[in-house]
Amino acid sequence: MRYKYFTQFLSTAALAGALTLTAAPQAATSNSRDPQMAHPGVQQSTMVAPEPAGSGMSDHHIVRKIHKAIDRDVTMSNRALDVKILCRNGQVTLKGSVPTTMEKEKIEQKAAAVAGSGNVINDIKVKHHRYVG
């Protein structure tokens, strides 16, 4: 009684192994799914969106990398994390306020390291946290 389902288990395992072996990739044949091979006389044109010069990253990826670089720097204040980072066609604009000029420069350096030095516009204002105005 103890091994009641043992034979059923073995047959299921053998079937699964056989299916795995038969599902192995086959060698390429003449009727593959490649559109170039299906119609060799027809040329297909593909439009590719231009990428920013010197950068293979999307705007979203650039913003994420800059945010991550600022977040990983333990010397930054919490207000540095609130700086807005806008990116369009590889051109990064930094907006917001930080308490020190050192933080402003650090954020600009981190953005320049990711996007390139000529692609950063620094509109960060230096305001002390108790400054009202």
Rosetta silent file (secondary structure, phi, psi, omega in degrees, C-alpha in Angstrom):
SEQUENCE: MRYKYFTQFLSTAALAGALTLTAAPQAATSNSRDPQMAHPGVQQSTMVAPEPAGSGMSDHHIVRKIHKAIDRDVTMSNRALDVKILCRNGQVTLKGSVPTTMEKEKIEQKAAAVAGSGNVINDIKVKHHRYVG
SCORE:     score description
SCORE:     0.000 S_00000001
   1 L     0.000  -29.075 -175.590    0.000    0.000    0.000 S_00000001
   2 L   -65.351  -35.667 -176.863    2.873    2.326    0.705 S_00000001
   3 L  -104.861   37.490 -175.754    4.076    2.412   -2.916 S_00000001
   4 L   -61.973  -42.865 -175.030    0.637    2.576   -4.478 S_00000001
   5 L   -98.329    6.279 -176.650    1.354    5.632   -6.672 S_00000001
   6 H   -63.240  -44.391 -178.941    5.021    4.865   -7.350 S_00000001
   7 H   -67.012  -36.676  178.086    4.424    3.268  -10.784 S_00000001
   8 H   -66.235  -39.124  177.759    2.173    6.131  -11.829 S_00000001
   9 H   -62.985  -44.173  179.611    4.879    8.600  -10.768 S_00000001
  10 H   -63.330  -41.569 -179.401    7.539    6.757  -12.783 S_00000001
  11 H   -68.508  -36.014  177.162    5.424    6.682  -15.915 S_00000001
  12 H   -66.839  -42.201  178.674    4.658   10.401  -15.561 S_00000001
  13 H   -64.852  -39.174  179.056    8.351   11.208  -15.089 S_00000001
  14 H   -66.733  -40.497  178.058    9.280    9.105  -18.117 S_00000001
  15 H   -64.138  -42.273  178.900    6.654   10.837  -20.241 S_00000001
  16 H   -63.708  -40.235  178.072    7.886   14.274  -19.126 S_00000001
  17 H   -65.412  -39.927  178.841   11.470   13.330  -19.984 S_00000001
  18 H   -66.157  -40.526  178.455   10.448   12.087  -23.412 S_00000001
  19 H   -65.977  -35.733  178.686    8.521   15.294  -24.118 S_00000001
  20 H   -64.948  -41.395 -179.979   11.505   17.368  -23.040 S_00000001
  21 H   -68.702  -35.962 -179.014   13.789   15.545  -25.459 S_00000001
  22 H   -78.334  -18.270 -179.577   11.369   15.899  -28.378 S_00000001
  23 L   -88.380    7.701  179.388   10.880   19.610  -27.695 S_00000001
  24 L   -64.241  148.333 -179.039   14.579   20.355  -28.330 S_00000001
  25 L   -62.698  139.245 -179.356   15.192   23.038  -30.969 S_00000001
  26 L   -93.889  160.936  177.516   15.445   21.731  -34.491 S_00000001
  27 L   -67.966  151.829 -178.753   17.941   22.808  -37.127 S_00000001
  28 L   -63.978  136.027  178.570   16.871   25.673  -39.398 S_00000001
  29 L  -113.850  175.729 -176.322   14.922   24.555  -42.438 S_00000001
  30 L   -69.438  -24.632 -179.948   14.095   26.300  -45.684 S_00000001
  31 L  -104.318   54.036  177.664   10.608   27.288  -44.516 S_00000001
  32 L   -79.133  175.067 -174.713   11.641   29.202  -41.401 S_00000001
  33 L   -88.249    4.671 -178.828    9.726   32.236  -40.103 S_00000001
  34 L   -69.173  121.948 -178.092   12.341   34.831  -41.155 S_00000001
  35 H   -64.709  -29.256  178.390   10.585   37.404  -43.407 S_00000001
  36 H   -66.086  -37.170 -178.223   13.794   38.041  -45.365 S_00000001
  37 H   -77.786  -31.067 -177.760   14.031   34.355  -46.272 S_00000001
  38 H   -68.219  -38.898 -179.727   10.333   33.996  -47.122 S_00000001
  39 L  -130.748   81.815 -173.945   10.461   36.738  -49.771 S_00000001
  40 L   -66.820  -23.097 -178.626   14.076   37.242  -50.858 S_00000001
  41 L   -83.638  -14.257 -175.813   13.169   39.671  -53.680 S_00000001
  42 L   -99.803  126.041  177.316   11.196   42.047  -51.451 S_00000001
  43 L   -93.733  139.339  178.363   13.106   44.590  -49.359 S_00000001
  44 L  -109.742  134.286  178.430   11.580   45.715  -46.103 S_00000001
  45 L  -101.968  140.375 -179.533   12.225   49.194  -44.727 S_00000001
  46 L  -127.629  126.979  177.519   12.348   49.781  -41.002 S_00000001
  47 L   -87.755  128.746  178.676   12.223   53.218  -39.392 S_00000001
  48 L  -114.475  130.207  179.134   14.519   53.570  -36.394 S_00000001
  49 L   -69.334  135.190  179.633   14.058   56.455  -33.954 S_00000001
  50 L   -67.959  140.013  177.827   17.228   58.552  -33.654 S_00000001
  51 L   -98.105  156.399  178.119   19.066   58.248  -30.363 S_00000001
  52 L   -60.884  145.253 -177.983   20.800   61.128  -28.626 S_00000001
  53 L   -63.904  131.323  176.596   24.353   61.684  -29.776 S_00000001
  54 L    79.119    2.714 -178.326   26.891   59.901  -27.596 S_00000001
  55 L  -137.549  130.998  177.611   24.258   58.089  -25.560 S_00000001
  56 L  -100.262   13.187 -175.812   22.622   54.743  -26.147 S_00000001
  57 L  -103.541  151.390  174.291   20.154   55.225  -23.283 S_00000001
  58 L   -77.045  165.367 -179.746   16.551   56.332  -23.352 S_00000001
  59 H   -60.987  -42.023 -179.997   15.493   59.484  -21.520 S_00000001
  60 H   -62.386  -40.083 -179.561   13.750   57.444  -18.833 S_00000001
  61 H   -66.840  -38.232  177.694   16.880   55.347  -18.297 S_00000001
  62 H   -62.520  -46.781 -179.809   19.034   58.477  -17.940 S_00000001
  63 H   -61.134  -43.552 -179.895   16.658   59.928  -15.323 S_00000001
  64 H   -62.405  -41.420 -179.666   16.620   56.639  -13.402 S_00000001
  65 H   -66.646  -37.639  178.751   20.431   56.406  -13.360 S_00000001
  66 H   -68.211  -44.779  177.358   20.781   59.987  -12.087 S_00000001
  67 H   -58.829  -41.852 -179.169   18.164   59.415   -9.368 S_00000001
  68 H   -65.696  -39.465  179.465   19.951   56.229   -8.333 S_00000001
  69 H   -65.336  -39.701  178.693   23.327   58.008   -8.191 S_00000001
  70 H   -68.907  -41.204 -177.807   21.880   60.766   -5.976 S_00000001
  71 H   -65.121  -34.428 -177.585   20.086   58.233   -3.774 S_00000001
  72 H   -78.250  -15.961  179.301   23.245   56.180   -3.197 S_00000001
  73 L   -81.497  111.806 -175.607   25.271   59.186   -2.044 S_00000001
  74 L   -74.344  -13.671 -179.846   24.931   59.221    1.750 S_00000001
  75 L   -83.231   -7.486 -178.885   26.242   62.788    2.029 S_00000001
  76 L   -80.669  147.485  176.129   23.179   64.202    0.230 S_00000001
  77 L   -81.174  171.205  177.958   20.299   65.718    2.177 S_00000001
  78 H   -66.603  -28.628  179.191   16.699   64.611    1.806 S_00000001
  79 H   -70.596  -23.770  176.764   15.962   67.746   -0.194 S_00000001
  80 H   -68.148  -29.680  177.847   18.498   66.656   -2.791 S_00000001
  81 H   -71.647  -18.598 -179.475   16.312   63.626   -3.466 S_00000001
  82 L   -88.889    1.846  178.800   13.422   65.979   -4.270 S_00000001
  83 L   -66.626  132.691  179.438   15.267   67.635   -7.160 S_00000001
  84 E   -81.216  131.927  178.478   13.306   67.267  -10.374 S_00000001
  85 E  -117.594  113.280  179.274   15.222   65.647  -13.215 S_00000001
  86 E  -110.286  139.255 -179.609   13.766   66.222  -16.648 S_00000001
  87 E  -137.488  129.970  177.700   15.233   64.646  -19.753 S_00000001
  88 E  -141.565  119.142 -178.810   14.285   65.213  -23.362 S_00000001
  89 L    55.150   37.494  177.424   16.326   63.881  -26.283 S_00000001
  90 L    84.802   -6.458  179.607   19.305   63.331  -23.989 S_00000001
  91 E   -91.574  117.238 -175.850   19.237   66.923  -22.647 S_00000001
  92 E   -98.816  131.549  175.095   18.942   66.843  -18.829 S_00000001
  93 E  -118.889  128.224  179.854   17.420   69.728  -16.868 S_00000001
  94 E  -105.315  126.475 -179.273   17.766   69.831  -13.071 S_00000001
  95 E  -132.967  147.137  177.978   15.162   71.847  -11.126 S_00000001
  96 E   136.528 -162.489  179.313   14.511   72.348   -7.432 S_00000001
  97 E  -140.306  146.861  178.148   16.346   73.594   -4.395 S_00000001
  98 E  -133.094  159.211 -176.494   19.059   72.251   -2.117 S_00000001
  99 L   -76.390  -22.823 -175.992   20.542   73.667    1.109 S_00000001
 100 L  -133.388  156.905  176.447   24.203   73.973   -0.022 S_00000001
 101 H   -69.921  -27.945  178.351   26.190   74.807   -3.135 S_00000001
 102 H   -62.109  -42.927  178.453   28.187   71.623   -2.580 S_00000001
 103 H   -66.232  -38.255  178.275   25.057   69.522   -3.082 S_00000001
 104 H   -59.896  -45.874 -179.681   24.150   71.539   -6.164 S_00000001
 105 H   -67.395  -39.193  178.827   27.565   70.852   -7.683 S_00000001
 106 H   -62.730  -43.508  179.813   27.481   67.164   -6.738 S_00000001
 107 H   -63.752  -41.058  178.621   24.101   66.669   -8.381 S_00000001
 108 H   -64.412  -40.207  178.033   25.318   68.423  -11.515 S_00000001
 109 H   -63.945  -40.587  179.376   28.451   66.226  -11.591 S_00000001
 110 H   -65.719  -40.251  178.401   26.381   63.060  -11.232 S_00000001
 111 H   -67.087  -39.722  179.072   24.072   64.151  -14.047 S_00000001
 112 H   -66.992  -33.134  178.682   27.037   65.046  -16.249 S_00000001
 113 H   -66.840  -31.639 -179.089   28.601   61.638  -15.607 S_00000001
 114 H   -86.640  -48.949 -171.685   25.461   59.921  -16.895 S_00000001
 115 H   -96.678  -15.152 -175.457   24.280   62.231  -19.698 S_00000001
 116 L   105.402  145.555 -172.284   27.509   63.980  -20.704 S_00000001
 117 H   -67.025  -30.395 -179.588   28.855   67.347  -19.580 S_00000001
 118 H   -85.212   -0.342 -175.503   27.321   69.350  -22.428 S_00000001
 119 H  -109.084   19.672 -176.862   23.870   67.871  -21.908 S_00000001
 120 E  -121.460  127.852  173.164   23.076   69.226  -18.423 S_00000001
 121 E  -112.232  118.430 -175.151   21.183   72.428  -17.589 S_00000001
 122 E  -101.137  102.638  176.411   21.411   73.189  -13.865 S_00000001
 123 E  -107.313   27.977 -179.176   18.438   75.237  -12.628 S_00000001
 124 E   -80.223  134.997  178.039   18.862   74.180   -8.992 S_00000001
 125 E  -101.231  146.743  177.272   18.550   76.985   -6.447 S_00000001
 126 E   -99.860  113.221  178.034   20.485   77.054   -3.176 S_00000001
 127 L  -135.371  131.597  177.158   18.145   77.774   -0.274 S_00000001
 128 L   -69.172  149.748 -173.704   18.736   77.025    3.363 S_00000001
 129 L   -63.978  -20.742  177.634   16.019   74.839    4.897 S_00000001
 130 L   -96.171   -1.384 -179.995   14.896   77.666    7.222 S_00000001
 131 L   -73.470  127.861  177.607   14.808   80.233    4.416 S_00000001
 132 L  -112.451  111.164 -179.787   11.260   81.366    3.661 S_00000001
 133 L   164.415    0.000    0.000   11.012   83.008    0.288 S_00000001
